[in-house]
Amino acid sequence: MRAVFVGTGALAVTTARRLLHSGHEVVLIERDKARIDALSAELDCGFLHGDGSTPALLREADPGLTAVLFCLTGNDQTNILASLAGRSLGFARVVTRIDDPEFEHLGLELGLEDIVIPSRAISRYLADMFEGRDHLEILALIKGDARVFSFVAGEDDEKPIAELALPSDSRVMFFYRDEQFTLPAPDTRLRRGDEVMVVTHRRNLEALHARWGSLPRQRRHRPGSGGT
């Protein structure tokens, strides 16, 4: 799969490095040529020099061939503009970093579906860790080809879990409804807006993203969630 990053901060570079290690194709967009020169010595990926919030440059990144556009600069306005431009150009999925929570409402009003607020995600993780809920213990169990994928149930998913027709080697582990954790039975019926967590084989991620990846996210990401 192919990912495009607007910005080359620590979050973008760390994520890009992990994707490259897993065999994915990565393109980084950066306006600072010196930064590109420095990163090109350590990352075997593509680079585009310029302003990643402009449609002309994003078009060069081949939206039709890209699974996800990550807008991860350190400037909220730039990330929002890049996300809107990317969505208009046809990127299959756009992830928007927002550091100031006051911009979250604006992003939602503009129809941005995947908003990540790093400080909020980290603070939730630290609070859970303090209270004895260590997400790393769960992630440590996900080894080899196992992966976790999450999606928000839409109108077409309002059916018993057994009727979701998931790919082979996939199971619904649990879901959140109105912020409440629920362990389902096969005949448990999903409702629109449920956040569903699936454990699956990594070969199924592309099919799962194709089916649910573009649905509106009504909840922001928890640490460790999503298909990665």
C-alpha positions in Angstrom: 0.0 0.0 0.0 1.0 3.6 -0.5 1.1 6.5 1.9 1.7 10.2 1.4 2.8 12.5 4.2 2.5 16.2 4.3 5.2 17.3 6.7 8.3 15.6 8.0 8.1 16.1 11.8 8.9 13.4 14.3 5.4 11.9 14.1 5.4 11.7 10.3 9.0 10.4 10.0 8.4 7.7 12.7 5.2 6.5 11.1 6.8 6.6 7.6 9.8 4.5 8.9 7.4 1.9 10.3 5.5 1.7 7.0 8.7 1.3 5.0 9.9 -1.4 7.3 6.6 -3.3 6.6 7.2 -3.0 2.9 4.8 -0.2 2.0 5.5 2.7 -0.4 6.0 6.1 1.2 6.1 9.7 -0.2 7.1 12.7 2.0 6.1 16.2 1.1 8.3 18.9 2.6 8.9 22.6 1.8 12.4 22.7 3.3 14.9 21.4 0.8 17.6 20.9 3.4 15.3 18.8 5.4 14.6 16.6 2.4 18.3 16.2 1.8 18.9 15.1 5.3 16.1 12.6 5.3 16.9 11.1 1.9 20.1 9.8 3.4 18.2 7.6 5.9 14.8 6.9 4.3 14.3 4.9 1.1 11.2 6.7 0.0 9.9 9.3 -2.4 10.1 13.0 -1.8 8.2 16.0 -3.1 9.6 19.5 -2.5 7.0 22.3 -1.9 3.9 23.3 0.0 1.8 20.2 0.7 -1.3 22.2 1.2 -1.5 23.2 -2.5 -3.6 21.1 -4.9 -0.9 21.3 -7.6 1.7 19.6 -5.5 -0.7 17.1 -4.0 -1.8 16.1 -7.5 1.8 15.1 -8.2 1.5 12.6 -5.3 -0.9 10.5 -7.4 -4.1 10.5 -5.3 -5.6 7.6 -7.2 -2.6 5.3 -6.2 -2.5 6.4 -2.5 -4.3 4.6 0.3 -3.9 7.3 2.9 -2.8 11.0 2.9 -1.4 12.0 6.3 -1.4 15.7 7.0 1.0 15.9 10.0 2.7 19.3 9.9 3.1 21.3 13.1 0.6 23.9 11.8 -3.1 23.1 12.2 -4.2 25.5 9.5 -1.8 23.9 7.0 -3.0 20.4 7.9 -6.7 21.4 7.5 -6.0 23.1 4.1 -4.0 20.1 2.9 -6.7 17.7 4.1 -9.4 19.6 2.2 -7.3 19.8 -0.9 -6.5 16.1 -0.7 -10.1 15.1 -0.3 -11.1 17.2 -3.3 -8.4 15.5 -5.4 -9.7 12.1 -4.6 -7.3 10.6 -1.9 -9.1 7.5 -0.6 -8.5 8.5 3.1 -7.2 11.7 4.7 -5.8 11.8 8.2 -5.6 15.3 9.8 -3.3 16.2 12.7 -4.7 19.0 15.0 -2.8 20.2 18.0 -5.2 22.8 19.2 -8.5 21.1 20.2 -10.4 24.3 19.3 -9.8 23.5 15.7 -11.4 20.1 16.0 -14.9 21.5 15.7 -13.8 23.4 12.6 -12.4 20.2 11.0 -15.6 18.3 11.8 -17.7 21.1 10.3 -15.6 20.9 7.2 -16.3 17.2 6.9 -12.8 15.9 7.9 -13.4 12.3 9.0 -10.1 11.2 10.6 -8.8 13.7 13.1 -5.9 12.9 15.3 -5.1 15.1 18.4 -1.7 13.8 19.6 -1.8 15.4 23.0 -5.3 14.0 23.7 -4.3 10.5 22.6 -1.1 10.5 24.8 -2.9 12.0 27.8 -5.5 9.2 27.6 -2.8 6.6 27.4 -1.0 8.0 30.4 -4.2 8.3 32.5 -5.1 4.7 31.6 -1.6 3.5 32.5 -1.8 5.3 35.8 -5.0 3.5 36.5 -3.5 0.1 35.6 -4.8 -0.2 32.0 -1.6 -0.7 30.0 -2.3 -0.6 26.2 1.2 -1.9 25.5 0.3 -5.2 27.2 -2.4 -5.6 24.7 -0.2 -4.6 21.7 2.4 -7.0 22.9 -0.1 -9.9 22.2 -0.5 -8.8 18.6 2.4 -10.6 17.0 3.4 -12.0 13.6 0.7 -11.5 11.0 -2.0 -10.5 13.5 -3.4 -7.0 13.2 -6.2 -5.0 14.8 -8.6 -3.0 12.6 -11.3 -0.7 13.8 -14.3 0.8 12.0 -17.5 2.8 12.7 -20.6 0.9 11.9 -22.8 2.5 9.2 -26.4 1.9 8.2 -25.5 -1.2 6.2 -23.8 -2.7 9.2 -26.9 -2.7 11.4 -27.1 -6.5 11.5 -25.9 -9.4 13.7 -22.1 -9.6 13.9 -22.2 -13.1 12.4 -23.7 -11.6 9.2 -21.0 -9.0 8.6 -19.2 -11.4 6.2 -15.8 -10.6 7.4 -12.7 -12.0 5.6 -11.4 -15.3 6.8 -9.1 -15.2 9.9 -11.1 -12.2 11.2 -13.1 -11.8 14.4 -14.9 -9.0 16.1 -13.3 -8.7 19.6 -15.5 -6.0 21.1 -17.2 -2.7 20.3 -17.9 0.7 21.9 -21.5 2.0 22.0 -22.1 5.4 23.6 -18.6 5.2 25.1 -19.5 1.8 26.7 -17.3 -1.3 26.2 -19.2 -4.4 25.0 -18.1 -8.0 24.5 -20.5 -9.3 21.7 -22.0 -12.7 21.0 -22.4 -13.8 17.3 -26.0 -12.8 17.4 -25.3 -9.3 18.9 -26.8 -6.7 16.5 -24.7 -3.7 15.7 -26.1 -0.2 15.6 -25.0 2.7 13.4 -22.2 4.6 15.2 -20.8 1.6 17.1 -16.9 1.5 17.0 -16.0 -2.0 16.2 -12.6 -3.6 16.9 -11.6 -6.6 14.7 -8.5 -8.9 15.0 -7.5 -10.1 11.6 -4.6 -11.4 9.5 -2.5 -8.6 7.9 -3.4 -9.8 4.4 -7.0 -8.7 5.1 -6.3 -5.1 5.9 -6.5 -3.8 2.3 -10.0 -5.4 1.9 -11.1 -4.1 5.3 -10.0 -0.6 4.5 -11.7 -0.8 1.1 -14.9 -1.7 2.8 -14.9 0.6 5.8 -12.0 2.9 5.4 -13.9 5.8 3.9 -16.9 5.7 6.4 -17.2 8.8 8.6 -15.4 8.5 11.9 -17.8 9.7 14.6 -15.2 9.1 17.4 -11.6 10.2 17.5 -8.8 7.5 17.7 -7.7 5.9 20.9 -4.0 5.1 21.3 -3.3 1.8 19.6 -6.5 1.7 17.5 -6.9 1.4 13.8 -5.6 -0.9 11.2 -1.8 -0.6 11.2 
